[in-house]
């Protein structure tokens, strides 16, 4: 049981870190629909071009 709780805690911590990272990279507030569409784009389209 303790191993399952530790695994769930690690997964939750990972989700929180990733969420905080994404929020920190935002320059503007987006709607849920826009965020959903953004998640479907290939990563090449999301990075700035030189």
mmCIF file as Biopython writes it, N, C-alpha, C and O atoms, coordinates in Angstrom:
data_model
#
loop_
_atom_site.group_PDB
_atom_site.id
_atom_site.type_symbol
_atom_site.label_atom_id
_atom_site.label_alt_id
_atom_site.label_comp_id
_atom_site.label_asym_id
_atom_site.label_entity_id
_atom_site.label_seq_id
_atom_site.pdbx_PDB_ins_code
_atom_site.Cartn_x
_atom_site.Cartn_y
_atom_site.Cartn_z
_atom_site.occupancy
_atom_site.B_iso_or_equiv
_atom_site.auth_seq_id
_atom_site.auth_asym_id
_atom_site.pdbx_PDB_model_num
ATOM 1   N N  . UNK A ? 1  ? 0.822   -1.197 0.000   1.0 0.0 1  A 1 
ATOM 2   C CA . UNK A ? 1  ? 0.000   0.000  0.000   1.0 0.0 1  A 1 
ATOM 3   C C  . UNK A ? 1  ? 0.872   1.269  0.000   1.0 0.0 1  A 1 
ATOM 4   O O  . UNK A ? 1  ? 0.607   2.216  -0.742  1.0 0.0 1  A 1 
ATOM 5   N N  . UNK A ? 2  ? 1.903   1.270  0.836   1.0 0.0 2  A 1 
ATOM 6   C CA . UNK A ? 2  ? 2.776   2.435  0.927   1.0 0.0 2  A 1 
ATOM 7   C C  . UNK A ? 2  ? 3.472   2.705  -0.406  1.0 0.0 2  A 1 
ATOM 8   O O  . UNK A ? 2  ? 3.652   3.863  -0.784  1.0 0.0 2  A 1 
ATOM 9   N N  . UNK A ? 3  ? 3.863   1.657  -1.116  1.0 0.0 3  A 1 
ATOM 10  C CA . UNK A ? 3  ? 4.505   1.817  -2.427  1.0 0.0 3  A 1 
ATOM 11  C C  . UNK A ? 3  ? 3.548   2.476  -3.422  1.0 0.0 3  A 1 
ATOM 12  O O  . UNK A ? 3  ? 3.972   3.297  -4.235  1.0 0.0 3  A 1 
ATOM 13  N N  . UNK A ? 4  ? 2.282   2.127  -3.366  1.0 0.0 4  A 1 
ATOM 14  C CA . UNK A ? 4  ? 1.297   2.719  -4.269  1.0 0.0 4  A 1 
ATOM 15  C C  . UNK A ? 4  ? 1.095   4.199  -3.952  1.0 0.0 4  A 1 
ATOM 16  O O  . UNK A ? 4  ? 0.955   5.016  -4.862  1.0 0.0 4  A 1 
ATOM 17  N N  . UNK A ? 5  ? 1.079   4.542  -2.684  1.0 0.0 5  A 1 
ATOM 18  C CA . UNK A ? 5  ? 0.933   5.948  -2.282  1.0 0.0 5  A 1 
ATOM 19  C C  . UNK A ? 5  ? 2.151   6.743  -2.741  1.0 0.0 5  A 1 
ATOM 20  O O  . UNK A ? 5  ? 2.007   7.859  -3.240  1.0 0.0 5  A 1 
ATOM 21  N N  . UNK A ? 6  ? 3.355   6.176  -2.576  1.0 0.0 6  A 1 
ATOM 22  C CA . UNK A ? 6  ? 4.572   6.858  -3.024  1.0 0.0 6  A 1 
ATOM 23  C C  . UNK A ? 6  ? 4.563   7.063  -4.530  1.0 0.0 6  A 1 
ATOM 24  O O  . UNK A ? 6  ? 4.951   8.126  -5.015  1.0 0.0 6  A 1 
ATOM 25  N N  . UNK A ? 7  ? 4.126   6.062  -5.268  1.0 0.0 7  A 1 
ATOM 26  C CA . UNK A ? 7  ? 4.058   6.171  -6.726  1.0 0.0 7  A 1 
ATOM 27  C C  . UNK A ? 7  ? 3.053   7.246  -7.144  1.0 0.0 7  A 1 
ATOM 28  O O  . UNK A ? 7  ? 3.328   8.033  -8.050  1.0 0.0 7  A 1 
ATOM 29  N N  . UNK A ? 8  ? 1.904   7.282  -6.497  1.0 0.0 8  A 1 
ATOM 30  C CA . UNK A ? 8  ? 0.893   8.298  -6.797  1.0 0.0 8  A 1 
ATOM 31  C C  . UNK A ? 8  ? 1.412   9.691  -6.444  1.0 0.0 8  A 1 
ATOM 32  O O  . UNK A ? 8  ? 1.157   10.646 -7.177  1.0 0.0 8  A 1 
ATOM 33  N N  . UNK A ? 9  ? 2.133   9.818  -5.336  1.0 0.0 9  A 1 
ATOM 34  C CA . UNK A ? 9  ? 2.681   11.117 -4.933  1.0 0.0 9  A 1 
ATOM 35  C C  . UNK A ? 9  ? 3.719   11.596 -5.940  1.0 0.0 9  A 1 
ATOM 36  O O  . UNK A ? 9  ? 3.755   12.779 -6.277  1.0 0.0 9  A 1 
ATOM 37  N N  . UNK A ? 10 ? 4.564   10.687 -6.424  1.0 0.0 10 A 1 
ATOM 38  C CA . UNK A ? 10 ? 5.553   11.053 -7.441  1.0 0.0 10 A 1 
ATOM 39  C C  . UNK A ? 10 ? 4.872   11.521 -8.723  1.0 0.0 10 A 1 
ATOM 40  O O  . UNK A ? 10 ? 5.285   12.516 -9.320  1.0 0.0 10 A 1 
ATOM 41  N N  . UNK A ? 11 ? 3.839   10.815 -9.144  1.0 0.0 11 A 1 
ATOM 42  C CA . UNK A ? 11 ? 3.111   11.189 -10.360 1.0 0.0 11 A 1 
ATOM 43  C C  . UNK A ? 11 ? 2.454   12.551 -10.193 1.0 0.0 11 A 1 
ATOM 44  O O  . UNK A ? 11 ? 2.505   13.376 -11.106 1.0 0.0 11 A 1 
ATOM 45  N N  . UNK A ? 12 ? 1.845   12.797 -9.056  1.0 0.0 12 A 1 
ATOM 46  C CA . UNK A ? 12 ? 1.205   14.089 -8.805  1.0 0.0 12 A 1 
ATOM 47  C C  . UNK A ? 12 ? 2.235   15.209 -8.778  1.0 0.0 12 A 1 
ATOM 48  O O  . UNK A ? 12 ? 1.992   16.285 -9.325  1.0 0.0 12 A 1 
ATOM 49  N N  . UNK A ? 13 ? 3.378   14.972 -8.153  1.0 0.0 13 A 1 
ATOM 50  C CA . UNK A ? 13 ? 4.437   15.985 -8.116  1.0 0.0 13 A 1 
ATOM 51  C C  . UNK A ? 13 ? 4.916   16.303 -9.522  1.0 0.0 13 A 1 
ATOM 52  O O  . UNK A ? 13 ? 5.156   17.466 -9.845  1.0 0.0 13 A 1 
ATOM 53  N N  . UNK A ? 14 ? 5.057   15.294 -10.355 1.0 0.0 14 A 1 
ATOM 54  C CA . UNK A ? 14 ? 5.476   15.505 -11.740 1.0 0.0 14 A 1 
ATOM 55  C C  . UNK A ? 14 ? 4.454   16.364 -12.490 1.0 0.0 14 A 1 
ATOM 56  O O  . UNK A ? 14 ? 4.826   17.292 -13.208 1.0 0.0 14 A 1 
ATOM 57  N N  . UNK A ? 15 ? 3.194   16.058 -12.326 1.0 0.0 15 A 1 
ATOM 58  C CA . UNK A ? 15 ? 2.133   16.826 -12.982 1.0 0.0 15 A 1 
ATOM 59  C C  . UNK A ? 15 ? 2.164   18.285 -12.531 1.0 0.0 15 A 1 
ATOM 60  O O  . UNK A ? 15 ? 2.019   19.191 -13.352 1.0 0.0 15 A 1 
ATOM 61  N N  . UNK A ? 16 ? 2.347   18.514 -11.254 1.0 0.0 16 A 1 
ATOM 62  C CA . UNK A ? 16 ? 2.379   19.879 -10.728 1.0 0.0 16 A 1 
ATOM 63  C C  . UNK A ? 16 ? 3.579   20.639 -11.289 1.0 0.0 16 A 1 
ATOM 64  O O  . UNK A ? 16 ? 3.443   21.797 -11.683 1.0 0.0 16 A 1 
ATOM 65  N N  . UNK A ? 17 ? 4.737   20.010 -11.331 1.0 0.0 17 A 1 
ATOM 66  C CA . UNK A ? 17 ? 5.930   20.678 -11.870 1.0 0.0 17 A 1 
ATOM 67  C C  . UNK A ? 17 ? 5.721   21.042 -13.331 1.0 0.0 17 A 1 
ATOM 68  O O  . UNK A ? 17 ? 6.024   22.163 -13.739 1.0 0.0 17 A 1 
ATOM 69  N N  . UNK A ? 18 ? 5.214   20.119 -14.114 1.0 0.0 18 A 1 
ATOM 70  C CA . UNK A ? 18 ? 4.972   20.389 -15.536 1.0 0.0 18 A 1 
ATOM 71  C C  . UNK A ? 18 ? 3.950   21.506 -15.703 1.0 0.0 18 A 1 
ATOM 72  O O  . UNK A ? 18 ? 4.127   22.385 -16.546 1.0 0.0 18 A 1 
ATOM 73  N N  . UNK A ? 19 ? 2.890   21.481 -14.914 1.0 0.0 19 A 1 
ATOM 74  C CA . UNK A ? 19 ? 1.859   22.516 -14.988 1.0 0.0 19 A 1 
ATOM 75  C C  . UNK A ? 19 ? 2.444   23.883 -14.652 1.0 0.0 19 A 1 
ATOM 76  O O  . UNK A ? 19 ? 2.155   24.862 -15.340 1.0 0.0 19 A 1 
ATOM 77  N N  . UNK A ? 20 ? 3.262   23.965 -13.603 1.0 0.0 20 A 1 
ATOM 78  C CA . UNK A ? 20 ? 3.889   25.234 -13.213 1.0 0.0 20 A 1 
ATOM 79  C C  . UNK A ? 20 ? 4.825   25.722 -14.307 1.0 0.0 20 A 1 
ATOM 80  O O  . UNK A ? 20 ? 4.913   26.923 -14.563 1.0 0.0 20 A 1 
ATOM 81  N N  . UNK A ? 21 ? 5.530   24.790 -14.959 1.0 0.0 21 A 1 
ATOM 82  C CA . UNK A ? 21 ? 6.431   25.155 -16.056 1.0 0.0 21 A 1 
ATOM 83  C C  . UNK A ? 21 ? 5.637   25.773 -17.204 1.0 0.0 21 A 1 
ATOM 84  O O  . UNK A ? 21 ? 6.015   26.816 -17.739 1.0 0.0 21 A 1 
ATOM 85  N N  . UNK A ? 22 ? 4.536   25.125 -17.578 1.0 0.0 22 A 1 
ATOM 86  C CA . UNK A ? 22 ? 3.719   25.646 -18.674 1.0 0.0 22 A 1 
ATOM 87  C C  . UNK A ? 22 ? 3.126   27.011 -18.318 1.0 0.0 22 A 1 
ATOM 88  O O  . UNK A ? 22 ? 3.085   27.902 -19.166 1.0 0.0 22 A 1 
ATOM 89  N N  . UNK A ? 23 ? 2.673   27.183 -17.096 1.0 0.0 23 A 1 
ATOM 90  C CA . UNK A ? 23 ? 2.121   28.467 -16.685 1.0 0.0 23 A 1 
ATOM 91  C C  . UNK A ? 23 ? 3.182   29.557 -16.704 1.0 0.0 23 A 1 
ATOM 92  O O  . UNK A ? 23 ? 2.883   30.703 -17.040 1.0 0.0 23 A 1 
ATOM 93  N N  . UNK A ? 24 ? 4.402   29.220 -16.354 1.0 0.0 24 A 1 
ATOM 94  C CA . UNK A ? 24 ? 5.491   30.195 -16.353 1.0 0.0 24 A 1 
ATOM 95  C C  . UNK A ? 24 ? 5.884   30.647 -17.734 1.0 0.0 24 A 1 
ATOM 96  O O  . UNK A ? 24 ? 6.421   31.742 -17.899 1.0 0.0 24 A 1 
ATOM 97  N N  . UNK A ? 25 ? 5.628   29.824 -18.731 1.0 0.0 25 A 1 
ATOM 98  C CA . UNK A ? 25 ? 5.978   30.167 -20.111 1.0 0.0 25 A 1 
ATOM 99  C C  . UNK A ? 25 ? 4.881   30.936 -20.830 1.0 0.0 25 A 1 
ATOM 100 O O  . UNK A ? 25 ? 5.070   31.345 -21.976 1.0 0.0 25 A 1 
ATOM 101 N N  . UNK A ? 26 ? 3.766   31.135 -20.200 1.0 0.0 26 A 1 
ATOM 102 C CA . UNK A ? 26 ? 2.657   31.841 -20.834 1.0 0.0 26 A 1 
ATOM 103 C C  . UNK A ? 26 ? 2.895   33.345 -20.827 1.0 0.0 26 A 1 
ATOM 104 O O  . UNK A ? 26 ? 3.347   33.913 -19.832 1.0 0.0 26 A 1 
ATOM 105 N N  . UNK A ? 27 ? 2.584   33.977 -21.950 1.0 0.0 27 A 1 
ATOM 106 C CA . UNK A ? 27 ? 2.638   35.436 -22.001 1.0 0.0 27 A 1 
ATOM 107 C C  . UNK A ? 27 ? 1.229   36.025 -21.985 1.0 0.0 27 A 1 
ATOM 108 O O  . UNK A ? 27 ? 1.050   37.224 -21.773 1.0 0.0 27 A 1 
ATOM 109 N N  . UNK A ? 28 ? 0.240   35.177 -22.208 1.0 0.0 28 A 1 
ATOM 110 C CA . UNK A ? 28 ? -1.146  35.642 -22.212 1.0 0.0 28 A 1 
ATOM 111 C C  . UNK A ? 28 ? -2.044  34.518 -21.694 1.0 0.0 28 A 1 
ATOM 112 O O  . UNK A ? 28 ? -1.692  33.342 -21.783 1.0 0.0 28 A 1 
ATOM 113 N N  . UNK A ? 29 ? -3.186  34.883 -21.161 1.0 0.0 29 A 1 
ATOM 114 C CA . UNK A ? 29 ? -4.166  33.912 -20.711 1.0 0.0 29 A 1 
ATOM 115 C C  . UNK A ? 29 ? -4.852  33.300 -21.929 1.0 0.0 29 A 1 
ATOM 116 O O  . UNK A ? 29 ? -5.204  34.008 -22.872 1.0 0.0 29 A 1 
ATOM 117 N N  . UNK A ? 30 ? -5.039  31.991 -21.904 1.0 0.0 30 A 1 
ATOM 118 C CA . UNK A ? 30 ? -5.703  31.316 -23.019 1.0 0.0 30 A 1 
ATOM 119 C C  . UNK A ? 30 ? -6.932  30.587 -22.512 1.0 0.0 30 A 1 
ATOM 120 O O  . UNK A ? 30 ? -7.046  30.271 -21.328 1.0 0.0 30 A 1 
ATOM 121 N N  . UNK A ? 31 ? -7.841  30.328 -23.423 1.0 0.0 31 A 1 
ATOM 122 C CA . UNK A ? 31 ? -9.047  29.594 -23.067 1.0 0.0 31 A 1 
ATOM 123 C C  . UNK A ? 31 ? -8.746  28.096 -23.044 1.0 0.0 31 A 1 
ATOM 124 O O  . UNK A ? 31 ? -7.715  27.650 -23.547 1.0 0.0 31 A 1 
ATOM 125 N N  . UNK A ? 32 ? -9.639  27.348 -22.465 1.0 0.0 32 A 1 
ATOM 126 C CA . UNK A ? 32 ? -9.479  25.902 -22.426 1.0 0.0 32 A 1 
ATOM 127 C C  . UNK A ? 32 ? -9.437  25.326 -23.841 1.0 0.0 32 A 1 
ATOM 128 O O  . UNK A ? 32 ? -8.651  24.420 -24.116 1.0 0.0 32 A 1 
ATOM 129 N N  . UNK A ? 33 ? -10.268 25.840 -24.730 1.0 0.0 33 A 1 
ATOM 130 C CA . UNK A ? 33 ? -10.288 25.358 -26.114 1.0 0.0 33 A 1 
ATOM 131 C C  . UNK A ? 33 ? -8.950  25.617 -26.802 1.0 0.0 33 A 1 
ATOM 132 O O  . UNK A ? 33 ? -8.431  24.749 -27.504 1.0 0.0 33 A 1 
ATOM 133 N N  . UNK A ? 34 ? -8.392  26.813 -26.601 1.0 0.0 34 A 1 
ATOM 134 C CA . UNK A ? 34 ? -7.109  27.145 -27.211 1.0 0.0 34 A 1 
ATOM 135 C C  . UNK A ? 34 ? -5.997  26.265 -26.651 1.0 0.0 34 A 1 
ATOM 136 O O  . UNK A ? 34 ? -5.130  25.812 -27.398 1.0 0.0 34 A 1 
ATOM 137 N N  . UNK A ? 35 ? -6.015  26.026 -25.362 1.0 0.0 35 A 1 
ATOM 138 C CA . UNK A ? 35 ? -5.002  25.166 -24.752 1.0 0.0 35 A 1 
ATOM 139 C C  . UNK A ? 35 ? -5.119  23.740 -25.276 1.0 0.0 35 A 1 
ATOM 140 O O  . UNK A ? 35 ? -4.104  23.093 -25.535 1.0 0.0 35 A 1 
ATOM 141 N N  . UNK A ? 36 ? -6.324  23.249 -25.432 1.0 0.0 36 A 1 
ATOM 142 C CA . UNK A ? 36 ? -6.527  21.897 -25.957 1.0 0.0 36 A 1 
ATOM 143 C C  . UNK A ? 36 ? -5.975  21.782 -27.373 1.0 0.0 36 A 1 
ATOM 144 O O  . UNK A ? 36 ? -5.328  20.791 -27.712 1.0 0.0 36 A 1 
ATOM 145 N N  . UNK A ? 37 ? -6.228  22.786 -28.192 1.0 0.0 37 A 1 
ATOM 146 C CA . UNK A ? 37 ? -5.723  22.770 -29.565 1.0 0.0 37 A 1 
ATOM 147 C C  . UNK A ? 37 ? -4.198  22.873 -29.580 1.0 0.0 37 A 1 
ATOM 148 O O  . UNK A ? 37 ? -3.538  22.218 -30.387 1.0 0.0 37 A 1 
ATOM 149 N N  . UNK A ? 38 ? -3.649  23.684 -28.701 1.0 0.0 38 A 1 
ATOM 150 C CA . UNK A ? 38 ? -2.197  23.846 -28.637 1.0 0.0 38 A 1 
ATOM 151 C C  . UNK A ? 38 ? -1.523  22.528 -28.288 1.0 0.0 38 A 1 
ATOM 152 O O  . UNK A ? 38 ? -0.458  22.219 -28.822 1.0 0.0 38 A 1 
ATOM 153 N N  . UNK A ? 39 ? -2.125  21.752 -27.403 1.0 0.0 39 A 1 
ATOM 154 C CA . UNK A ? 39 ? -1.550  20.474 -26.999 1.0 0.0 39 A 1 
ATOM 155 C C  . UNK A ? 39 ? -1.514  19.469 -28.159 1.0 0.0 39 A 1 
ATOM 156 O O  . UNK A ? 39 ? -0.724  18.526 -28.139 1.0 0.0 39 A 1 
ATOM 157 N N  . UNK A ? 40 ? -2.358  19.671 -29.155 1.0 0.0 40 A 1 
ATOM 158 C CA . UNK A ? 40 ? -2.406  18.757 -30.294 1.0 0.0 40 A 1 
ATOM 159 C C  . UNK A ? 40 ? -1.365  19.087 -31.366 1.0 0.0 40 A 1 
ATOM 160 O O  . UNK A ? 40 ? -1.098  18.262 -32.239 1.0 0.0 40 A 1 
ATOM 161 N N  . UNK A ? 41 ? -0.775  20.283 -31.309 1.0 0.0 41 A 1 
ATOM 162 C CA . UNK A ? 41 ? 0.200   20.690 -32.318 1.0 0.0 41 A 1 
ATOM 163 C C  . UNK A ? 41 ? 1.529   19.972 -32.127 1.0 0.0 41 A 1 
ATOM 164 O O  . UNK A ? 41 ? 1.923   19.677 -30.999 1.0 0.0 41 A 1 
ATOM 165 N N  . UNK A ? 42 ? 2.221   19.691 -33.235 1.0 0.0 42 A 1 
ATOM 166 C CA . UNK A ? 42 ? 3.566   19.123 -33.104 1.0 0.0 42 A 1 
ATOM 167 C C  . UNK A ? 42 ? 4.494   20.138 -32.421 1.0 0.0 42 A 1 
ATOM 168 O O  . UNK A ? 42 ? 4.322   21.345 -32.592 1.0 0.0 42 A 1 
ATOM 169 N N  . UNK A ? 43 ? 5.455   19.664 -31.664 1.0 0.0 43 A 1 
ATOM 170 C CA . UNK A ? 43 ? 6.331   20.571 -30.921 1.0 0.0 43 A 1 
ATOM 171 C C  . UNK A ? 43 ? 7.112   21.505 -31.837 1.0 0.0 43 A 1 
ATOM 172 O O  . UNK A ? 43 ? 7.480   22.600 -31.410 1.0 0.0 43 A 1 
ATOM 173 N N  . UNK A ? 44 ? 7.376   21.114 -33.073 1.0 0.0 44 A 1 
ATOM 174 C CA . UNK A ? 44 ? 8.108   21.971 -34.004 1.0 0.0 44 A 1 
ATOM 175 C C  . UNK A ? 44 ? 7.361   23.276 -34.284 1.0 0.0 44 A 1 
ATOM 176 O O  . UNK A ? 44 ? 7.984   24.295 -34.580 1.0 0.0 44 A 1 
ATOM 177 N N  . UNK A ? 45 ? 6.059   23.248 -34.193 1.0 0.0 45 A 1 
ATOM 178 C CA . UNK A ? 45 ? 5.271   24.454 -34.454 1.0 0.0 45 A 1 
ATOM 179 C C  . UNK A ? 45 ? 5.194   25.365 -33.230 1.0 0.0 45 A 1 
ATOM 180 O O  . UNK A ? 45 ? 4.770   26.514 -33.353 1.0 0.0 45 A 1 
ATOM 181 N N  . UNK A ? 46 ? 5.588   24.888 -32.072 1.0 0.0 46 A 1 
ATOM 182 C CA . UNK A ? 46 ? 5.461   25.648 -30.846 1.0 0.0 46 A 1 
ATOM 183 C C  . UNK A ? 46 ? 6.753   26.361 -30.455 1.0 0.0 46 A 1 
ATOM 184 O O  . UNK A ? 46 ? 6.736   27.229 -29.582 1.0 0.0 46 A 1 
ATOM 185 N N  . UNK A ? 47 ? 7.869   26.008 -31.085 1.0 0.0 47 A 1 
ATOM 186 C CA . UNK A ? 47 ? 9.140   26.627 -30.722 1.0 0.0 47 A 1 
ATOM 187 C C  . UNK A ? 47 ? 9.419   27.801 -31.642 1.0 0.0 47 A 1 
ATOM 188 O O  . UNK A ? 47 ? 9.090   27.748 -32.827 1.0 0.0 47 A 1 
ATOM 189 N N  . UNK A ? 48 ? 10.026  28.872 -31.110 1.0 0.0 48 A 1 
ATOM 190 C CA . UNK A ? 48 ? 10.342  30.040 -31.947 1.0 0.0 48 A 1 
ATOM 191 C C  . UNK A ? 48 ? 11.373  29.683 -33.019 1.0 0.0 48 A 1 
ATOM 192 O O  . UNK A ? 48 ? 12.273  28.873 -32.794 1.0 0.0 48 A 1 
ATOM 193 N N  . UNK A ? 49 ? 11.225  30.288 -34.153 1.0 0.0 49 A 1 
ATOM 194 C CA . UNK A ? 49 ? 12.180  30.051 -35.236 1.0 0.0 49 A 1 
ATOM 195 C C  . UNK A ? 49 ? 13.251  31.125 -35.223 1.0 0.0 49 A 1 
ATOM 196 O O  . UNK A ? 49 ? 13.013  32.264 -34.822 1.0 0.0 49 A 1 
ATOM 197 N N  . UNK A ? 50 ? 14.429  30.737 -35.670 1.0 0.0 50 A 1 
ATOM 198 C CA . UNK A ? 50 ? 15.546  31.696 -35.724 1.0 0.0 50 A 1 
ATOM 199 C C  . UNK A ? 50 ? 15.557  32.436 -37.029 1.0 0.0 50 A 1 
ATOM 200 O O  . UNK A ? 50 ? 16.425  33.281 -37.252 1.0 0.0 50 A 1 
#
